[in-house]
């Protein structure tokens, strides 16, 4: 008689390869939705705060708040995943992001900056969950294909991520028809997208990848399995290096990205032009992921991590030197910014996953993502203050040169080998 118990229990162990293919399909579907939710808020968050507060100096606060919220959410999602599996952890995170979106809309209707800040903090759970999902793609992957598994999850975010900013104008028009401020319109999209992503994961992410990986690791096997991939190739030094790569790339990316819409708005560009630039940026953050994953698996984590620092430098220099009226050059600079972030995230994630055993994987990954979120918070806060005190070009150039700090850290790690 066939067992009717769930597939991720010890009495019924599905084939790891087949399960991995199904898990990746479900994660891809959820990431398409969550990408739209993430991008919609990024596009207008700073503009909404600037409109409500009448201050450019605080325009970076929304980014800081939802990245701060993502720090707390990363801990919670990581702990839930560690105790109960990826499915409940990721679903809870996206649902919380949907609640935050509803709060932003309410704050805009009531013209309440305090409620706006609280809601943006809660909305940050969606950002954290969007990033945490990449780890679920790697739980069952073979060590030599981890980066490609991560990249499959990341690239799925591209469809929603590119569509979200380009829907800023029509969702704003729709919001006005409902007597909701135009700038709050994209949060209607983000709330719906996050809620649907939570539903997809809750219903379809079966078997749970982390629980199945643990089960396979405990099962007798004549040869190493994909689930035994947490072989600590890099050890503690790998965790530190992987975290540093992702922290610096996040800091630079968030700082420059946050103030680009404000910079464009201040120089007469409309929402449609801003949405296009941010869409290209987010596309570059995720679309190159398959190529990046192949490069990481084929040529090494270290080389691609170093390439992230060089690419971010190029992005900063171009953004600083681009004429304010040139949408094309700003779009190219933001595309390079996204590409540099992608190089750092995929290589850093592979380094971290290589270094952490299954027994503590989800918790450690959650704590690393807390550091990433704190870096984003710092970048968001500092960006508005720096632009108010100096200029957008100064911010972009500073971020570009800061990213070069990755190179000596990578060189030192390579030398110790």
N, C-alpha and C positions, 0 to 999 in steps of 0.2 A: 504494500500500500504506500502511495506517495505521500511524503510529509507535506502538511499544509502550513508549517511554521514559516515565518518570514525568512527571506533568502539570506539575510545577514546574521543569522544565528549559527551556532556551531553545529547544528544537526543537519543543515543543508547548505553546502558550500558550492556556490556557482563557479563556473569557469572564470578565472580572473580576466582573461583577454576579452571574453564576451561581455562581462560586466563593465569593464573599462569603456568599451565602445558605447554601451548604453548610457553610462554615466556622463560621458563627454557630450552625447546628444542632448541630454537633459540640461546640462550646464550651459551649453551653447544657447538653448532656447531661453533660459532664464537670464543669461547675460545680454542677449539682444534687448530684452525688456528693461533690465536694470541700467543698461547703457543710456537709454533714453531718459530715464529718471535722473541719472547723474549729470548728464550734459545739460538738461533743461535748467537745473538750478544754478550750475556754474555760469551759464550765459548771462543771467540777469540778477544774480544775488547781490553783487557789488552795486549795480545800478539801482536796485530797489532800496538798499540801505542809504545810498547817496541821496536818493529822492526823498526819503522819509526824514533823514537827518540834516540834509542841506550841507554836508561836509565831505570833501574829498579825503581828508585825513583819516576818516573812519570807514572809507569805502572798502578797505581790506578786511574789516571786521567780520562780515558774513563768511568769507572763506576761512578765517581763523576759527569761527564758531563751529562751522560744520566739520572742520578737520579736528577740532577739539572733541566734538561729539563722536567723531569716528574713532578717536583714541579710546574713549570709554567703551564704545561698542566693540572695538577689536578685542578688548579684554573679555567682555561678556560673551561674544560669539565664540572666541577661542575656548573659554571654559565650558560653555554648553557643548561645543563640538567634542572637547576632550572627554566629557562625561557621557554624552548621549549620542554623539555622531554628528556628521556634517549636516544632515538634513534638517534637524530642528534648529541648529545654530544659525544656518544661513537663512532659513525661512523666517525666523524671529527677527533677524537683522533687517531684512527687507520690509517686513511689516512695520517695524519701528520707523523706518525711513518714510513710509507712506503716511504714517501719523504725523511726522514732522512736516511733510508737505502740506497737509491739511492745516496745520498750525500756522504756517507761513501765509497761506491764503486768508485765514481768519485775521491775522495780524495786519495784513494790508487793508482789509475791509474796515477794520476798526482803527486804522492808523496808529497802531500801538508798537513803538520801537522795542519796548521791553518784551512783549509777546513775540515779536519777530526774532529777537536774539535767542529766546528760549526755544522757539520752533526750529531755528536753523541749527541749534545744537543737537536737537533730536533728529533732524533731517540727516545729520552726519552719519547716522547708523547705516544708511544706504550706501554711502561712500565706502565705509569700512567693509561692509559685506561684499560689495562689488569686488574689492581686492582679495578678501579672504577666499572667495570662490576659486581663485586660481590654485590654491593649495589642494582643494578637493580633486582637481584634475590630475594632480601628481601622486595622490595616495597609492594608486595601483599601478602606476607607470614603471616600466623598467628603468633602472638608473641611467642607461644610455639614451633614453627617450623622454626623460623628465621635462627638459626645457621645451620640447615640442608639445607635450601634453599641456603644460602651462600656457604655451602660446595659443593653442587651440581655444582655450577658455577665454583668453584675453582678446583674441581677434573677433570673437562673437560680439564683444561690446561695441565694435566699430559701427555696426548697422544702426543700433539705437543711438550711439554716441554722435554719429553724423546727422541723423535725422532730428535729434532733440533740439540743437541750436537753430536749425533751419525752420523749426516749427515755432520759434519764439514769437515771430510776428503774427501768424494766424491764431496761435493760442491766446496772444494778447488781445486780439480783436474779439475772439470768442468770450474771453473773460469780461471785456467791457460790455458785451451784450447781456451778461449776467450781473452787471453792476459791481464787478470786481475790478480793481485797478489793473491796467494793462500789464504792468511789469510783474504782477503775480500770476499771469496766465500760464507761463511755462510750468509752474508748480502744480497746476491741474494735471498736466501730462505726467510729471514726475510721480505724483501720488498714485495715479492709476497704474503706471508702469511698475513701480515698486510692489504694489499690491498683487499684480498679476505674476510677477517674478516669485513672490513668496508662495503663491498658490501652486505654481508649476513645480517648485522644489518640494513642497509638502506632499504633493500627490505622486510625483514621478521619480524622485531621486531614490530609487530602490534597485539594488541593494545600496546601503549606505557605504560609500567608498572607504572611509576610515575604519568603520567597524569590520568590513570585509577584509581590509588589509591586515588588521590585527588577527582575525581568525585564520587567515592564510599563513601568517607568521608563526602561529602556534601549532599548525597542522604539520605532521611528519612529512618531510620532503627529502628526496635523495640529492637534490640540488637546490641552490638558492632560488627563491621565488622573487617575483617583482615586489611583493609585499615586504621583503627583507631588505628593501632598498635603503632604509635608514642606517647605512653602514658607517656613518660618521667618518667619511673620507677626509673631511676637513677638520673635524673636531671643534673645539671651542673657538679656535682662531677663525674657522670658517663662518661660524655664527656672527662673530664680530665684523668680519669683512663684508659678509652679505648684507648685514644690517647697515653698515656704513655706506655701502653703495646705494642702497635704496633710500636711506635718510637724506643724503646729499642731493640725489637726483630729485627727490620729492620737494625738498626745500627750495631749490632753484626753480623747478617747474611751477610750483604753486605761486611763488612770489611774482614771477613775470606774467604768468597767465592771468592772475587775479586783476592786475592793474591794466592789462591790455584793453579790455572793454571800456574802462574809464578813460584811458588815454585816447582811444578812438572817439568816444563820445565828446570829449572836451575839444576835439579838433573837427567837429561837425559831421562825423560819420553816423549813420542811422543804425537802427537795430538790425536791419537785414545785413548790412556790411559786417557788423560785429559778429552776428550769428555765423556768417560764412567763414570768417577768420577762426572763430572758436571751433567750428565744425571741422575745418581742415586740421587744426591742432589736435583735436580729439581723435580724428581719423589717423593721424600720424602716431598718436600714442598707442593705438591698438592694431591698425591694419598691417604694419610690418611684422607682427608677432610670429607668423609661421617662418618667415625668413630668419628672424632673430633667434627663434628656438633652434632652427637647424644650425645656425652659426655657433650657438652656445654648445650644442651637443657635438658638433663636428670639430670646432677649433679651440674650445676651452672657454670656461666661464670668465677667466681673468682677462682674456683679450677683448671680449665683448664689453666687459665692465669698464675697461680702459677707454674703449671707443665711446662709451656714454659720456665720459668727461669731456672728451675732445668735441663731440657733437654739441653738447650744451654750451661750450665756449663759443662755437661758431654761431649758435642761435643768439646768444647774448650780444655778440659784436654786431650781428646783422640788425637785431631789434633796436640797438642803440643808435646805429647809423642810418636807419631807414627814415626817409622824410615822413612827417606825420600825415601827409595827404596820400601816401602810397599804400593802398590796401594790399597790393600784390606783394610788396617787400615785407610788410608786416605778417602777411599770411605765410610767406616762406620762412620767416624767422620763427613763427609759432609752430610751423610744421617740424622744423629742426628741433625745437624745444620738445615737442612730443616724441620725436624719434629718439632723442637722447634719453628721455625718461623711459621709453620702452626698452632700450638696451640695458639700462640699469635695473629695471624691475625684473626682466626675464632672467638675466644673469644672476642677480642677487637672490631671487627666489630659488633658483637651482642650487646655488651655493648653500643657502639655509637648509633646504630639504635634504641635500646630501649629508649635512652635518648633524641632523637631529634624529634619534631613534624613534620608532613608532610610539613607544610608551609615553613620551612627553611631547610628541610632535605638535599637536594642535595648540597646546598651551604655549609652547615656545614661539610658534608662528604668530599667535595672537599678541604676545608681548613684543615681538619684533615690529608688528604692525602698529602697536601703540607708539613706538619710537618714530615710525614713519609719519603717523598722524600728528605727533607733537612737532615734528619738523615742518609739516604742512601748516600747522597753526602758527608757528613762528614766522614762516614765510608770508602767510596771509596778513598778519599784524604788521610786520616790518615793512611790507610792500607799500601799504597806504601811507605810513609815517614817512618813509624814505622819499616817496614821490612828492608828498606835500612839502618836505624840507628841501629836496633837490629837484629831481626830474625823473621821468620815465626812462630816458636813455641811461642815466646814472644807475638806476635799479637794474636794468638789463645787463649792463656791462659788469657790475659787481657780481651778479649771479653767475655770469659766464666764467669769470676768473675764479670764483669760489669753487666751481665744479672741478677745477684742475687739482684740487686737494685729493681727489680719488687716486691720481697716478702714483704718488709716493706710497700710499697705503697698499696698493696692488703690487707695486714693485717690491715692497718689503715682505709681503706674504709669499710672493714667488721666490724671493731669495732664501727664505727660511726653508723652502722645500728642497 
